[in-house]
Amino acid sequence: MNPFRKLAESKDRKILIYLVMLVAAGILLMMWGRGERSIPSTQSPEVDAVQVPEVAPLLDHIRPERALEEELEDFLSLVAGAGRVRVMISALGDRETVFAVDSTESRSHIIEEDAQGGTRDQRQYSTQEQTVIITDRNGVDQPLILREISPRVEGIVIIAEGGDDPFVRDALTRAAMAVLGVEAHRVHVLTMD
């Protein structure tokens, strides 16, 4: 039997989850530590020499559901009568990444008897786990990702030009329910000014 499946099906699931999160945190810290850190020179009079990081990637990290919102806006604007559409998704939690782990188990059981007839029973068990690292086409080492778990959608607000029409409102609600797999009470459609 596969040791991953055996561990995942056992009652020690919490230990596995904590271990995977710990390994993921360690990998993120190692990757963060590799980044280049440059301090702009204060002696240079040129302002152009200082590189300002882009704000968009930082915002994507803070609200990763923004890309999904934009895609949903484009999709929902195709509904007849909807007009321009804006979407906001409220999600609970962060995206979770599950990495592949290679584990090695070792067990030993030693029974010793001494000259006086006494016995000593010694058992040892150890497990060593290591994240599986692969090399991509560019020669960059990265952890092997088994799956990514998206955060749970708590609610959706859709603001549409045609949101005052009950048929358009119903169509937008049903489309959002189908795309995101949420219940109707989690979707709210408003009229755009």
N, CA, C and O atoms as a DFTB+ gen file, in Angstrom:
772 C
 N C O
     1  1       0.843      -1.183       0.000
     2  2       0.000       0.000       0.000
     3  2       0.888       1.246       0.000
     4  3       1.947       1.261       0.626
     5  1       0.459       2.263      -0.688
     6  2       1.179       3.520      -0.756
     7  2       1.257       4.138       0.642
     8  3       0.228       4.266       1.305
     9  1       2.456       4.528       1.109
    10  2       2.560       5.079       2.470
    11  2       1.815       6.396       2.620
    12  3       1.352       6.711       3.716
    13  1       1.682       7.194       1.523
    14  2       0.949       8.453       1.609
    15  2      -0.531       8.163       1.856
    16  3      -1.155       8.786       2.715
    17  1      -1.082       7.225       1.110
    18  2      -2.494       6.889       1.250
    19  2      -2.755       6.300       2.634
    20  3      -3.768       6.601       3.266
    21  1      -1.832       5.459       3.095
    22  2      -1.996       4.835       4.402
    23  2      -2.034       5.898       5.492
    24  3      -2.850       5.821       6.410
    25  1      -1.141       6.899       5.390
    26  2      -1.087       7.953       6.389
    27  2      -2.307       8.859       6.265
    28  3      -2.860       9.293       7.276
    29  1      -2.729       9.147       5.040
    30  2      -3.876      10.022       4.834
    31  2      -5.171       9.380       5.317
    32  3      -6.079      10.087       5.755
    33  1      -5.275       8.042       5.246
    34  2      -6.484       7.357       5.669
    35  2      -6.473       7.032       7.158
    36  3      -7.494       6.618       7.708
    37  1      -5.358       7.211       7.799
    38  2      -5.278       6.871       9.211
    39  2      -5.899       7.969      10.061
    40  3      -6.317       9.007       9.546
    41  1      -5.954       7.733      11.354
    42  2      -6.527       8.718      12.254
    43  2      -5.540       9.835      12.562
    44  3      -5.868      10.749      13.319
    45  1      -4.355       9.783      12.001
    46  2      -3.342      10.798      12.236
    47  2      -3.359      11.870      11.148
    48  3      -2.306      12.408      10.807
    49  1      -4.523      12.189      10.600
    50  2      -4.632      13.174       9.526
    51  2      -4.175      14.543       9.975
    52  3      -3.541      15.269       9.209
    53  1      -4.489      14.908      11.213
    54  2      -4.090      16.224      11.696
    55  2      -2.579      16.352      11.688
    56  3      -2.045      17.405      11.340
    57  1      -1.891      15.294      12.068
    58  2      -0.433      15.322      12.075
    59  2       0.077      15.531      10.658
    60  3       1.005      16.309      10.438
    61  1      -0.525      14.842       9.700
    62  2      -0.130      14.979       8.298
    63  2      -0.364      16.406       7.812
    64  3       0.484      16.979       7.128
    65  1      -1.505      16.973       8.162
    66  2      -1.820      18.328       7.722
    67  2      -0.823      19.318       8.322
    68  3      -0.309      20.186       7.617
    69  1      -0.548      19.189       9.626
    70  2       0.411      20.082      10.268
    71  2       1.799      19.914       9.661
    72  3       2.521      20.896       9.485
    73  1       2.173      18.696       9.346
    74  2       3.482      18.429       8.779
    75  2       3.598      19.059       7.392
    76  3       4.626      19.654       7.066
    77  1       2.556      18.935       6.576
    78  2       2.566      19.517       5.235
    79  2       2.631      21.034       5.332
    80  3       3.357      21.669       4.566
    81  1       1.879      21.630       6.269
    82  2       1.923      23.079       6.428
    83  2       3.296      23.530       6.899
    84  3       3.788      24.570       6.460
    85  1       3.915      22.772       7.776
    86  2       5.246      23.113       8.276
    87  2       6.276      23.051       7.154
    88  3       7.123      23.935       7.033
    89  1       6.201      22.011       6.341
    90  2       7.127      21.877       5.212
    91  2       6.909      23.015       4.219
    92  3       7.871      23.580       3.700
    93  1       5.632      23.355       3.952
    94  2       5.331      24.438       3.015
    95  2       5.873      25.762       3.540
    96  3       6.429      26.552       2.777
    97  1       5.715      26.006       4.837
    98  2       6.232      27.239       5.418
    99  2       7.752      27.291       5.311
   100  3       8.322      28.342       5.021
   101  1       8.404      26.159       5.544
   102  2       9.864      26.104       5.422
   103  2      10.328      26.386       4.010
   104  3      11.314      27.093       3.804
   105  1       9.621      25.838       3.035
   106  2       9.993      26.066       1.637
   107  2       9.796      27.534       1.275
   108  3      10.637      28.134       0.605
   109  1       8.685      28.103       1.721
   110  2       8.450      29.518       1.436
   111  2       9.526      30.388       2.060
   112  3       9.982      31.346       1.435
   113  1       9.941      30.071       3.283
   114  2      11.003      30.843       3.923
   115  2      12.324      30.700       3.175
   116  3      13.070      31.668       3.028
   117  1      12.609      29.485       2.702
   118  2      13.847      29.284       1.939
   119  2      13.793      30.063       0.624
   120  3      14.782      30.677       0.224
   121  1      12.639      30.037      -0.049
   122  2      12.512      30.751      -1.317
   123  2      12.582      32.260      -1.090
   124  3      13.155      32.983      -1.905
   125  1      12.011      32.732      -0.005
   126  2      12.044      34.144       0.319
   127  2      13.476      34.578       0.619
   128  3      13.878      35.689       0.273
   129  1      14.235      33.707       1.256
   130  2      15.623      34.009       1.595
   131  2      16.527      34.086       0.386
   132  3      17.579      34.721       0.449
   133  1      16.141      33.450      -0.725
   134  2      16.957      33.479      -1.937
   135  2      16.820      34.772      -2.707
   136  3      17.682      35.105      -3.520
   137  1      15.737      35.515      -2.459
   138  2      15.470      36.735      -3.233
   139  2      16.586      37.749      -3.094
   140  3      17.234      37.846      -2.052
   141  1      16.801      38.506      -4.166
   142  2      17.844      39.529      -4.139
   143  2      17.337      40.730      -3.374
   144  3      16.198      41.162      -3.544
   145  1      18.186      41.250      -2.545
   146  2      17.849      42.450      -1.789
   147  2      18.831      43.533      -2.188
   148  3      20.033      43.429      -1.942
   149  1      18.304      44.559      -2.799
   150  2      19.182      45.657      -3.195
   151  2      18.738      46.913      -2.468
   152  3      17.547      47.215      -2.395
   153  1      19.683      47.620      -1.946
   154  2      19.418      48.865      -1.251
   155  2      19.838      49.984      -2.186
   156  3      20.994      50.037      -2.606
   157  1      18.912      50.882      -2.521
   158  2      19.268      51.948      -3.442
   159  2      20.341      52.840      -2.836
   160  3      20.317      53.142      -1.643
   161  1      21.268      53.248      -3.663
   162  2      22.369      54.091      -3.214
   163  2      21.859      55.502      -2.966
   164  3      21.145      56.070      -3.793
   165  1      22.228      56.059      -1.828
   166  2      21.819      57.428      -1.513
   167  2      22.777      58.435      -2.129
   168  3      22.489      59.632      -2.125
   169  1      23.913      57.983      -2.661
   170  2      24.889      58.876      -3.244
   171  2      24.530      59.263      -4.666
   172  3      25.005      60.283      -5.166
   173  1      23.698      58.468      -5.327
   174  2      23.349      58.730      -6.720
   175  2      22.270      59.808      -6.785
   176  3      21.227      59.673      -6.144
   177  1      22.505      60.883      -7.553
   178  2      21.511      61.938      -7.635
   179  2      20.348      61.581      -8.562
   180  3      19.327      62.268      -8.554
   181  1      20.485      60.514      -9.364
   182  2      19.458      60.165     -10.325
   183  2      18.324      59.394      -9.646
   184  3      18.552      58.400      -8.958
   185  1      17.119      59.870      -9.854
   186  2      15.951      59.204      -9.293
   187  2      15.627      57.952     -10.105
   188  3      15.085      56.992      -9.558
   189  1      15.950      57.944     -11.402
   190  2      15.639      56.821     -12.273
   191  2      16.361      55.549     -11.851
   192  3      15.907      54.459     -12.197
   193  1      17.458      55.644     -11.124
   194  2      18.229      54.469     -10.749
   195  2      17.516      53.633      -9.690
   196  3      17.787      52.439      -9.567
   197  1      16.621      54.232      -8.935
   198  2      15.899      53.513      -7.895
   199  2      14.745      52.762      -8.547
   200  3      13.922      53.354      -9.245
   201  1      14.693      51.477      -8.317
   202  2      13.627      50.669      -8.891
   203  2      12.492      50.559      -7.892
   204  3      12.687      50.134      -6.753
   205  1      11.312      50.943      -8.328
   206  2      10.128      50.861      -7.486
   207  2       9.386      49.588      -7.862
   208  3       9.081      49.381      -9.037
   209  1       9.086      48.721      -6.881
   210  2       8.369      47.490      -7.208
   211  2       6.962      47.803      -7.698
   212  3       6.352      48.791      -7.289
   213  1       6.460      46.947      -8.579
   214  2       5.112      47.123      -9.095
   215  2       4.103      46.840      -7.986
   216  3       4.304      45.958      -7.152
   217  1       3.025      47.600      -7.995
   218  2       2.003      47.443      -6.966
   219  2       1.058      46.301      -7.317
   220  3       0.578      45.616      -6.414
   221  1       0.777      46.074      -8.587
   222  2      -0.196      45.057      -8.990
   223  2       0.137      43.664      -8.461
   224  3      -0.758      43.014      -7.920
   225  1       1.386      43.160      -8.586
   226  2       1.663      41.832      -8.037
   227  2       1.456      41.766      -6.527
   228  3       1.055      40.727      -6.000
   229  1       1.726      42.869      -5.829
   230  2       1.508      42.869      -4.387
   231  2       0.031      42.760      -4.068
   232  3      -0.347      42.049      -3.137
   233  1      -0.812      43.453      -4.824
   234  2      -2.248      43.381      -4.592
   235  2      -2.795      42.011      -4.947
   236  3      -3.703      41.520      -4.277
   237  1      -2.258      41.381      -5.993
   238  2      -2.692      40.031      -6.346
   239  2      -2.399      39.057      -5.224
   240  3      -3.151      38.107      -5.003
   241  1      -1.298      39.295      -4.510
   242  2      -0.960      38.416      -3.390
   243  2      -1.936      38.633      -2.226
   244  3      -2.309      37.683      -1.537
   245  1      -2.343      39.888      -2.015
   246  2      -3.258      40.196      -0.927
   247  2      -4.665      39.692      -1.246
   248  3      -5.309      39.087      -0.389
   249  1      -5.154      39.934      -2.479
   250  2      -6.488      39.504      -2.879
   251  2      -6.370      38.650      -4.138
   252  3      -6.601      39.146      -5.241
   253  1      -6.012      37.372      -3.992
   254  2      -5.822      36.534      -5.179
   255  2      -7.108      36.270      -5.948
   256  3      -7.049      35.843      -7.101
   257  1      -8.267      36.511      -5.345
   258  2      -9.515      36.263      -6.057
   259  2      -9.822      37.353      -7.086
   260  3     -10.809      37.237      -7.813
   261  1      -9.005      38.408      -7.167
   262  2      -9.265      39.494      -8.120
   263  2      -9.252      38.997      -9.564
   264  3     -10.060      39.457     -10.370
   265  1      -8.371      38.085      -9.906
   266  2      -8.337      37.554     -11.277
   267  2      -9.642      36.832     -11.598
   268  3     -10.160      36.946     -12.709
   269  1     -10.170      36.096     -10.637
   270  2     -11.437      35.402     -10.831
   271  2     -12.575      36.410     -10.973
   272  3     -13.486      36.209     -11.777
   273  1     -12.527      37.488     -10.202
   274  2     -13.554      38.524     -10.307
   275  2     -13.559      39.134     -11.701
   276  3     -14.624      39.330     -12.286
   277  1     -12.387      39.435     -12.238
   278  2     -12.304      40.034     -13.572
   279  2     -12.833      39.078     -14.635
   280  3     -13.541      39.490     -15.554
   281  1     -12.487      37.804     -14.503
   282  2     -12.977      36.820     -15.459
   283  2     -14.495      36.688     -15.373
   284  3     -15.172      36.565     -16.394
   285  1     -15.020      36.715     -14.166
   286  2     -16.467      36.622     -13.968
   287  2     -17.167      37.871     -14.492
   288  3     -18.273      37.773     -15.025
   289  1     -16.546      39.049     -14.351
   290  2     -17.119      40.286     -14.892
   291  2     -17.265      40.177     -16.407
   292  3     -18.312      40.512     -16.960
   293  1     -16.213      39.707     -17.075
   294  2     -16.272      39.543     -18.532
   295  2     -17.359      38.548     -18.921
   296  3     -18.092      38.766     -19.886
   297  1     -17.459      37.465     -18.174
   298  2     -18.437      36.417     -18.466
   299  2     -19.863      36.917     -18.247
   300  3     -20.726      36.731     -19.105
   301  1     -20.112      37.546     -17.105
   302  2     -21.472      37.982     -16.776
   303  2     -21.937      39.147     -17.638
   304  3     -23.140      39.331     -17.823
   305  1     -21.005      39.940     -18.169
   306  2     -21.402      41.056     -19.037
   307  2     -21.991      40.557     -20.357
   308  3     -22.600      41.336     -21.090
   309  1     -21.820      39.275     -20.668
   310  2     -22.383      38.685     -21.876
   311  2     -23.861      38.337     -21.729
   312  3     -24.528      38.059     -22.725
   313  1     -24.383      38.349     -20.499
   314  2     -25.798      38.061     -20.266
   315  2     -26.627      39.183     -20.884
   316  3     -26.334      40.362     -20.688
   317  1     -27.664      38.804     -21.632
   318  2     -28.499      39.790     -22.318
   319  2     -29.116      40.754     -21.309
   320  3     -29.768      40.343     -20.349
   321  1     -28.895      42.046     -21.549
   322  2     -29.478      43.073     -20.695
   323  2     -28.627      43.438     -19.492
   324  3     -28.970      44.379     -18.777
   325  1     -27.528      42.732     -19.238
   326  2     -26.715      42.998     -18.050
   327  2     -25.931      44.291     -18.180
   328  3     -25.781      45.013     -17.195
   329  1     -25.428      44.606     -19.367
   330  2     -24.604      45.796     -19.546
   331  2     -23.258      45.624     -18.865
   332  3     -22.718      44.520     -18.797
   333  1     -22.713      46.754     -18.352
   334  2     -21.433      46.677     -17.635
   335  2     -21.653      45.965     -16.311
   336  3     -22.694      46.120     -15.672
   337  1     -20.649      45.176     -15.905
   338  2     -20.776      44.372     -14.686
   339  2     -19.505      44.510     -13.865
   340  3     -18.400      44.494     -14.407
   341  1     -19.671      44.647     -12.555
   342  2     -18.557      44.603     -11.602
   343  2     -18.872      43.495     -10.605
   344  3     -20.030      43.298     -10.236
   345  1     -17.849      42.776     -10.172
   346  2     -18.033      41.645      -9.264
   347  2     -17.052      41.758      -8.110
   348  3     -15.902      42.159      -8.292
   349  1     -17.518      41.402      -6.924
   350  2     -16.635      41.283      -5.766
   351  2     -16.938      39.951      -5.099
   352  3     -18.089      39.625      -4.807
   353  1     -15.873      39.191      -4.866
   354  2     -15.995      37.884      -4.236
   355  2     -15.379      37.951      -2.845
   356  3     -14.257      38.423      -2.663
   357  1     -16.130      37.473      -1.882
   358  2     -15.619      37.388      -0.513
   359  2     -15.261      35.931      -0.255
   360  3     -16.120      35.051      -0.305
   361  1     -13.988      35.689       0.020
   362  2     -13.515      34.322       0.228
   363  2     -12.985      34.166       1.644
   364  3     -12.446      35.107       2.227
   365  1     -13.145      32.972       2.186
   366  2     -12.684      32.673       3.538
   367  2     -11.400      31.867       3.457
   368  3     -11.371      30.801       2.843
   369  1     -10.344      32.369       4.070
   370  2      -9.072      31.651       4.096
   371  2      -8.186      32.016       2.928
   372  3      -8.500      32.903       2.134
   373  1      -7.081      31.318       2.841
   374  2      -6.104      31.527       1.784
   375  2      -6.011      30.279       0.924
   376  3      -6.460      29.201       1.313
   377  1      -5.425      30.446      -0.242
   378  2      -5.169      29.287      -1.110
   379  2      -4.175      28.376      -0.401
   380  3      -3.158      28.831       0.122
   381  1      -4.482      27.097      -0.390
   382  2      -3.620      26.120       0.272
   383  2      -2.964      25.246      -0.781
   384  3      -3.629      24.742      -1.686
   385  1      -1.672      25.071      -0.661
   386  2      -0.919      24.252      -1.594
   387  2      -0.444      22.998      -0.875
   388  3       0.145      23.073       0.204
   389  1      -0.707      21.838      -1.485
   390  2      -0.288      20.563      -0.912
   391  2       0.885      20.056      -1.748
   392  3       0.761      19.829      -2.951
   393  1       2.018      19.884      -1.086
   394  2       3.234      19.454      -1.769
   395  2       3.421      17.943      -1.624
   396  3       2.960      17.341      -0.654
   397  1       4.098      17.344      -2.593
   398  2       4.435      15.925      -2.528
   399  2       5.568      15.737      -1.526
   400  3       6.528      16.507      -1.502
   401  1       5.443      14.711      -0.707
   402  2       6.436      14.441       0.322
   403  2       6.921      13.010       0.157
   404  3       6.125      12.084       0.000
   405  1       8.243      12.842       0.195
   406  2       8.854      11.521       0.150
   407  2       9.180      11.122       1.589
   408  3       9.931      11.814       2.276
   409  1       8.616      10.012       2.035
   410  2       8.861       9.622       3.425
   411  2       9.587       8.282       3.485
   412  3       9.372       7.388       2.665
   413  1      10.446       8.183       4.479
   414  2      11.206       6.962       4.715
   415  2      10.962       6.544       6.152
   416  3      11.110       7.344       7.076
   417  1      10.588       5.285       6.335
   418  2      10.338       4.767       7.672
   419  2      11.402       3.730       8.008
   420  3      11.860       2.976       7.149
   421  1      11.776       3.715       9.263
   422  2      12.673       2.656       9.716
   423  2      12.177       2.174      11.072
   424  3      11.777       2.961      11.930
   425  1      12.217       0.860      11.235
   426  2      11.768       0.243      12.480
   427  2      12.804      -0.791      12.909
   428  3      13.420      -1.473      12.091
   429  1      12.963      -0.875      14.205
   430  2      13.826      -1.944      14.721
   431  2      13.226      -2.461      16.025
   432  3      12.622      -1.718      16.799
   433  1      13.414      -3.751      16.235
   434  2      12.900      -4.399      17.436
   435  2      14.004      -5.345      17.928
   436  3      14.360      -6.317      17.260
   437  1      14.526      -5.032      19.104
   438  2      15.634      -5.822      19.650
   439  2      15.209      -6.396      20.996
   440  3      14.718      -5.678      21.868
   441  1      15.406      -7.696      21.149
   442  2      15.149      -8.353      22.428
   443  2      16.483      -8.927      22.898
   444  3      17.093      -9.752      22.217
   445  1      16.923      -8.481      24.069
   446  2      18.194      -8.945      24.629
   447  2      17.934      -9.703      25.924
   448  3      17.087      -9.333      26.737
   449  1      18.688     -10.767      26.078
   450  2      18.613     -11.532      27.329
   451  2      19.982     -11.494      27.985
   452  3      21.010     -11.686      27.334
   453  1      19.973     -11.240      29.301
   454  2      21.256     -11.219      30.005
   455  2      21.486     -12.557      30.719
   456  3      20.627     -13.437      30.672
   457  1      22.628     -12.712      31.371
   458  2      23.027     -13.970      32.013
   459  2      22.124     -14.323      33.194
   460  3      22.004     -15.502      33.526
   461  1      21.490     -13.351      33.836
   462  2      20.628     -13.615      34.986
   463  2      19.207     -13.996      34.557
   464  3      18.363     -14.234      35.421
   465  1      18.919     -14.060      33.278
   466  2      17.601     -14.473      32.802
   467  2      16.660     -13.305      32.533
   468  3      15.506     -13.520      32.160
   469  1      17.126     -12.084      32.714
   470  2      16.290     -10.912      32.434
   471  2      16.302     -10.591      30.947
   472  3      17.240     -10.927      30.224
   473  1      15.255      -9.943      30.519
   474  2      15.174      -9.555      29.103
   475  2      14.918      -8.053      28.995
   476  3      14.316      -7.423      29.864
   477  1      15.395      -7.537      27.917
   478  2      15.168      -6.134      27.618
   479  2      14.603      -6.058      26.203
   480  3      15.198      -6.552      25.245
   481  1      13.439      -5.427      26.104
   482  2      12.743      -5.295      24.826
   483  2      12.854      -3.841      24.377
   484  3      12.353      -2.938      25.047
   485  1      13.516      -3.618      23.239
   486  2      13.754      -2.263      22.771
   487  2      13.178      -2.117      21.360
   488  3      13.515      -2.879      20.454
   489  1      12.295      -1.114      21.195
   490  2      11.690      -0.856      19.887
   491  2      11.993       0.579      19.489
   492  3      11.916       1.499      20.302
   493  1      12.337       0.747      18.221
   494  2      12.607       2.080      17.696
   495  2      11.849       2.258      16.390
   496  3      11.764       1.354      15.558
   497  1      11.315       3.426      16.247
   498  2      10.568       3.765      15.042
   499  2      10.920       5.202      14.665
   500  3      10.872       6.099      15.507
   501  1      11.268       5.414      13.423
   502  2      11.559       6.775      12.974
   503  2      11.022       6.982      11.565
   504  3      10.999       6.069      10.739
   505  1      10.601       8.191      11.328
   506  2      10.092       8.579      10.020
   507  2      10.824       9.835       9.588
   508  3      10.978      10.776      10.366
   509  1      11.264       9.840       8.363
   510  2      11.939      11.003       7.816
   511  2      11.181      11.416       6.563
   512  3      10.963      10.607       5.661
   513  1      10.783      12.676       6.517
   514  2      10.028      13.171       5.373
   515  2      10.760      14.337       4.727
   516  3      11.377      15.166       5.396
   517  1      10.670      14.369       3.401
   518  2      11.338      15.415       2.648
   519  2      10.452      15.795       1.474
   520  3       9.904      14.924       0.798
   521  1      10.311      17.075       1.233
   522  2       9.508      17.549       0.114
   523  2      10.184      17.168      -1.195
   524  3      11.396      17.323      -1.349
   525  1       9.389      16.668      -2.136
   526  2       9.914      16.269      -3.439
   527  2      10.190      17.529      -4.256
   528  3       9.306      18.363      -4.449
   529  1      11.422      17.654      -4.730
   530  2      11.850      18.808      -5.528
   531  2      12.080      18.345      -6.964
   532  3      12.727      17.326      -7.205
   533  1      11.541      19.110      -7.913
   534  2      11.736      18.802      -9.330
   535  2      12.422      19.991      -9.999
   536  3      12.397      21.108      -9.483
   537  1      13.026      19.736     -11.136
   538  2      13.678      20.786     -11.907
   539  2      12.846      21.042     -13.155
   540  3      12.567      20.121     -13.922
   541  1      12.450      22.296     -13.356
   542  2      11.635      22.616     -14.530
   543  2      12.509      22.789     -15.770
   544  3      13.721      22.582     -15.713
   545  1      11.904      23.163     -16.869
   546  2      12.626      23.298     -18.143
   547  2      13.725      24.347     -18.094
   548  3      14.711      24.252     -18.825
   549  1      13.559      25.341     -17.241
   550  2      14.547      26.412     -17.136
   551  2      15.654      26.087     -16.154
   552  3      16.534      26.916     -15.923
   553  1      15.631      24.891     -15.569
   554  2      16.658      24.491     -14.621
   555  2      16.432      24.997     -13.216
   556  3      17.346      24.971     -12.392
   557  1      15.228      25.458     -12.930
   558  2      14.900      25.981     -11.604
   559  2      14.294      24.860     -10.762
   560  3      13.366      24.177     -11.194
   561  1      14.830      24.681      -9.554
   562  2      14.292      23.678      -8.636
   563  2      13.068      24.240      -7.942
   564  3      13.064      25.382      -7.484
   565  1      12.029      23.422      -7.871
   566  2      10.809      23.836      -7.190
   567  2      10.114      22.612      -6.617
   568  3      10.297      21.502      -7.118
   569  1       9.310      22.805      -5.560
   570  2       8.621      21.662      -4.963
   571  2       7.532      21.145      -5.892
   572  3       6.922      21.911      -6.639
   573  1       7.294      19.842      -5.838
   574  2       6.251      19.213      -6.643
   575  2       4.913      19.441      -5.950
   576  3       4.724      19.036      -4.803
   577  1       3.991      20.086      -6.647
   578  2       2.683      20.410      -6.087
   579  2       1.698      19.309      -6.457
   580  3       1.499      19.007      -7.634
   581  1       1.083      18.710      -5.434
   582  2       0.066      17.694      -5.679
   583  2      -1.258      18.330      -6.063
   584  3      -1.905      17.904      -7.019
   585  1      -1.661      19.359      -5.312
   586  2      -2.903      20.063      -5.622
   587  2      -2.917      21.399      -4.892
   588  3      -2.197      21.618      -3.919
   589  1      -3.767      22.279      -5.404
   590  2      -3.996      23.571      -4.773
   591  2      -5.465      23.652      -4.408
   592  3      -6.340      23.365      -5.225
   593  1      -5.721      24.044      -3.181
   594  2      -7.086      24.127      -2.685
   595  2      -7.460      25.601      -2.592
   596  3      -6.829      26.362      -1.859
   597  1      -8.481      25.999      -3.330
   598  2      -8.926      27.387      -3.336
   599  2      -9.695      27.692      -2.059
   600  3     -10.302      26.801      -1.464
   601  1      -9.667      28.953      -1.638
   602  2     -10.455      29.319      -0.460
   603  2     -11.953      29.198      -0.748
   604  3     -12.386      29.289      -1.897
   605  1     -12.723      28.995       0.301
   606  2     -14.171      28.824       0.159
   607  2     -14.821      30.187      -0.081
   608  3     -14.549      31.148       0.638
   609  1     -15.677      30.261      -1.092
   610  2     -16.381      31.493      -1.420
   611  2     -17.509      31.680      -0.417
   612  3     -18.363      30.809      -0.257
   613  1     -17.502      32.831       0.258
   614  2     -18.522      33.135       1.263
   615  2     -19.667      33.951       0.669
   616  3     -20.818      33.807       1.080
   617  1     -19.351      34.798      -0.287
   618  2     -20.397      35.624      -0.874
   619  2     -19.928      36.319      -2.127
   620  3     -18.729      36.501      -2.342
   621  1     -20.896      36.714      -2.967
   622  2     -20.594      37.381      -4.222
   623  2     -21.539      38.570      -4.358
   624  3     -22.747      38.435      -4.164
   625  1     -20.988      39.730      -4.690
   626  2     -21.803      40.900      -4.991
   627  2     -21.576      41.222      -6.460
   628  3     -20.441      41.389      -6.907
   629  1     -22.682      41.307      -7.209
   630  2     -22.633      41.628      -8.636
   631  2     -23.360      42.954      -8.817
   632  3     -24.525      43.096      -8.446
   633  1     -22.656      43.917      -9.391
   634  2     -23.268      45.208      -9.692
   635  2     -23.332      45.308     -11.207
   636  3     -22.302      45.295     -11.882
   637  1     -24.557      45.409     -11.744
   638  2     -24.754      45.418     -13.191
   639  2     -25.654      46.578     -13.587
   640  3     -26.544      46.975     -12.834
   641  1     -25.411      47.119     -14.785
   642  2     -26.270      48.195     -15.290
   643  2     -27.718      47.729     -15.399
   644  3     -28.641      48.502     -15.141
   645  1     -27.918      46.479     -15.777
   646  2     -29.267      45.943     -15.920
   647  2     -29.760      45.206     -14.686
   648  3     -30.672      44.385     -14.778
   649  1     -29.169      45.488     -13.533
   650  2     -29.523      44.780     -12.301
   651  2     -30.911      45.057     -11.780
   652  3     -31.380      44.345     -10.892
   653  1     -31.599      46.087     -12.308
   654  2     -32.957      46.372     -11.846
   655  2     -33.994      45.478     -12.524
   656  3     -35.123      45.378     -12.044
   657  1     -33.630      44.827     -13.633
   658  2     -34.528      43.911     -14.332
   659  2     -34.532      42.567     -13.615
   660  3     -33.469      41.966     -13.457
   661  1     -35.694      42.069     -13.172
   662  2     -35.725      40.808     -12.428
   663  2     -35.207      39.604     -13.230
   664  3     -34.629      38.683     -12.652
   665  1     -35.408      39.604     -14.550
   666  2     -34.927      38.494     -15.374
   667  2     -33.396      38.496     -15.468
   668  3     -32.754      37.448     -15.407
   669  1     -32.830      39.697     -15.618
   670  2     -31.374      39.821     -15.657
   671  2     -30.791      39.454     -14.302
   672  3     -29.780      38.756     -14.229
   673  1     -31.419      39.918     -13.228
   674  2     -30.963      39.617     -11.874
   675  2     -30.961      38.100     -11.643
   676  3     -30.015      37.550     -11.080
   677  1     -32.023      37.442     -12.081
   678  2     -32.104      35.986     -11.923
   679  2     -31.027      35.284     -12.754
   680  3     -30.398      34.336     -12.283
   681  1     -30.816      35.746     -13.985
   682  2     -29.816      35.126     -14.852
   683  2     -28.409      35.298     -14.268
   684  3     -27.608      34.364     -14.294
   685  1     -28.111      36.494     -13.742
   686  2     -26.791      36.731     -13.147
   687  2     -26.594      35.875     -11.894
   688  3     -25.517      35.321     -11.677
   689  1     -27.625      35.774     -11.087
   690  2     -27.535      34.950      -9.872
   691  2     -27.292      33.494     -10.225
   692  3     -26.423      32.847      -9.640
   693  1     -28.050      32.975     -11.176
   694  2     -27.895      31.565     -11.568
   695  2     -26.526      31.301     -12.196
   696  3     -25.928      30.251     -11.959
   697  1     -26.032      32.240     -12.988
   698  2     -24.716      32.071     -13.612
   699  2     -23.623      32.052     -12.548
   700  3     -22.725      31.212     -12.598
   701  1     -23.694      32.972     -11.583
   702  2     -22.690      33.002     -10.513
   703  2     -22.759      31.733      -9.672
   704  3     -21.724      31.198      -9.275
   705  1     -23.965      31.247      -9.398
   706  2     -24.121      29.999      -8.637
   707  2     -23.478      28.832      -9.378
   708  3     -22.800      28.000      -8.774
   709  1     -23.697      28.777     -10.694
   710  2     -23.163      27.664     -11.479
   711  2     -21.643      27.721     -11.573
   712  3     -20.978      26.690     -11.468
   713  1     -21.093      28.903     -11.768
   714  2     -19.650      29.039     -11.949
   715  2     -18.895      28.796     -10.645
   716  3     -17.871      28.111     -10.637
   717  1     -19.398      29.355      -9.541
   718  2     -18.667      29.285      -8.279
   719  2     -19.188      28.214      -7.326
   720  3     -18.581      27.972      -6.282
   721  1     -20.291      27.577      -7.665
   722  2     -20.807      26.492      -6.826
   723  2     -21.298      26.958      -5.469
   724  3     -21.085      26.280      -4.464
   725  1     -21.955      28.110      -5.430
   726  2     -22.480      28.632      -4.168
   727  2     -24.002      28.631      -4.202
   728  3     -24.616      28.494      -5.260
   729  1     -24.601      28.787      -3.019
   730  2     -26.053      28.832      -2.917
   731  2     -26.548      30.225      -3.296
   732  3     -25.782      31.189      -3.303
   733  1     -27.846      30.315      -3.613
   734  2     -28.434      31.577      -4.069
   735  2     -28.353      32.664      -3.000
   736  3     -28.197      33.839      -3.331
   737  1     -28.457      32.295      -1.736
   738  2     -28.433      33.320      -0.688
   739  2     -27.050      33.943      -0.500
   740  3     -26.909      34.908       0.250
   741  1     -26.044      33.413      -1.163
   742  2     -24.693      33.981      -1.090
   743  2     -24.399      34.922      -2.257
   744  3     -23.314      35.500      -2.328
   745  1     -25.367      35.082      -3.178
   746  2     -25.204      35.950      -4.346
   747  2     -26.164      37.126      -4.209
   748  3     -27.358      36.943      -3.973
   749  1     -25.630      38.335      -4.361
   750  2     -26.467      39.522      -4.269
   751  2     -26.220      40.374      -5.504
   752  3     -25.079      40.735      -5.797
   753  1     -27.306      40.703      -6.243
   754  2     -27.188      41.499      -7.464
   755  2     -27.760      42.876      -7.210
   756  3     -28.878      43.018      -6.715
   757  1     -26.964      43.913      -7.562
   758  2     -27.366      45.304      -7.382
   759  2     -27.359      46.022      -8.719
   760  3     -26.775      45.547      -9.693
   761  1     -28.020      47.177      -8.753
   762  2     -28.071      47.988      -9.977
   763  2     -26.945      49.008      -9.946
   764  3     -26.702      49.658      -8.930
   765  1     -26.260      49.136     -11.082
   766  2     -25.151      50.097     -11.196
   767  2     -25.702      51.490     -11.455
   768  3     -26.668      51.645     -12.203
   769  1     -25.095      52.511     -10.842
   770  2     -25.507      53.905     -11.076
   771  2     -25.099      54.341     -12.447
   772  3     -25.355      55.481     -12.834
